[in-house]
Amino acid sequence: MSDNAKKMDRFTTELLHGSRLKDQYGAHVTPIYNTSTFVFDSTEQGAARFALEEPGYIYTRVGNPTTNELEQTLAKLEGGEAAIVASSGMGAITATIWTYISAGEEIIADKTLYGCTFEFLTHHISRFGVKVHFIDMTDEEALRNALNEKTRIVYLETPANPTLKITDIAKTAEIAHSFNPEIKVICDNTFCTPYIQRPLELGADIVVHSATKYLNGHGDLLAGAIISDAETIGNILLVGIKVMTGAVLAPNESYLLMRGLKTLAVRMDRHCSNAMKVAEFLNSHEKIETVYFPGLADHPGHDIAEKQMSSFGAMISFIVKGGRKNAAVVADSVKIAALAVSLGSPETLIEHPASMTHSTYNDEELLEAGIPGGLVRLSVGLEDPEDIISDLAQALDKVEL
């Protein structure tokens, strides 16, 4: 067995046994602690907990037994010291950024991001005196030129949504930290999950997730996650989550997310295997102009992906010849794939980024980010891969060139 295969087996064991809560009744599965507040033995104990002098629970907004077990598991899987879960991916992202930015300071972000992240950085945080520089994070010189004494955060996704652009995490972190060790390098790891890629081990300071996606894996809840060192997570909990956003994940959702997380490894193996077959089919189709999938040898980031990812994920984007009109024909004609946003569900999902997830970009920004009207994004599901391919084939048959 290869070293990587052994590592993945250990990862699977950690998924199942990494942070099992032992309650007073010996429950095998962590109970759902549906309580908003916790009773103190005395005012002295309450004061000690509020002063952070005694461990223990106070109020579910700042800690809950169900949620904390999930957080401990996620921290172990990502190679961090601690984690916080949030009520959505955007809750995780905004809570993190609000904790580490102030008026007059600056952020450097990749120009290709999830649409709501881009909207937050473009249209909203600027209202509070924060400047954001959007660059191509794969261009090392562009990053060096953008760094200055006001830079507090460097933010990226890799693979990027929706173009699957690959950024070298280790090199990005090295450049940022060489300029100023206090800069927080934040990496959105939603597309990969820690089963495929662990940014903290590559030099990033903070990892964020939309846990709605692969970590949960069933398309039935909203959640986010933040993983880092213990001090950083403590700061984000007490500032970004507790006060700035209140984006707290409820115990019920924490339980469901823990349940979904247990099958992450087996799901991701199937997702990734299916995606490679689908990408190869699309790459050879006469009506497809370009396929964006890091597993293809001609993908610009293929070599970096091989270095920092254990497999290539299950997200594919492709440009249909004929532009936006024909992209819509494909998206509207599928029968097995669901025309829906989000990703990481058991079912294959298809969407049109320019008019859906990335509609927050204007036309010029879409072109800058490499998101043309003909681009279609596919989240490859767990179905028989031949059925997914047949579905795409019949949809592409309806495209007229």
URQUIMO-V701885 format. One line per field, one symbol per residue. ss: DSSP state (H for helix, E for strand, L for the rest). psi: psi as a letter, one per 20 degrees, with the letter a starting at -180 (. if undefined). Layout:
ss=???
psi=???
This chain:
ss=LLHHHHHHHHHHHHHHHLLLLLLLLLLLLLLLLLLLELLLLLHHHHHHHHLLLLLLLLEHHHLLHHHHHHHHHHHHHHLLLEEEEELLHHHHHHHHHHHLLLLLLEEEEELLLLHHHHHHHHHHHHHHLLEEEEELLLLHHHHHHHLLLLEEEEEEELLLLLLLLLLLHHHHHHHHHHHLLLLEEEEELLLLLLLLLLHHHHLLLEEEEELLLLLLLLLLLLLEEEEELHHHHHHHHHHHHHHHHLLELLHHHHHHHHHHHLLHHHHHHHHHHHHHHHHHHHHLLLLEEEEELLLLLLLLLHHHHHHHLLLLLLEEEEEELLLHHHHHHHHHHLLLLEELLLLLLLLLEEELHHHLLLLLLLHHHHHHHLLLLLEEEEELLLLLHHHHHHHHHHHHHLLLL
psi=pqhgggghghggghghjhmpporiikphppronmqhrqpqhrhggghhghjkipqrqgpihjqqgghhggghghgghikrhrrqqrirghggghhgghhkqrpirqqpqqiorqghgggghgighhikkppppproiiohhhgghhpriiphppprppqqojikpppogggggggghhgoiipooppokghgrihhpnhhiiiqhppqqoihdhggjjkjrpqrqppbrhgghgghghfgghghhkmppqhghgghggghhhjgghghgggggghgggghghhjphjpgqpopiiphjphjgghghgiqhajajppqqpppibgghghgghiiqhgqpnqaarjrhqpqqrnghiehkiiprgghgghiknrhjppppopbjrphhhgghghghghhipp.
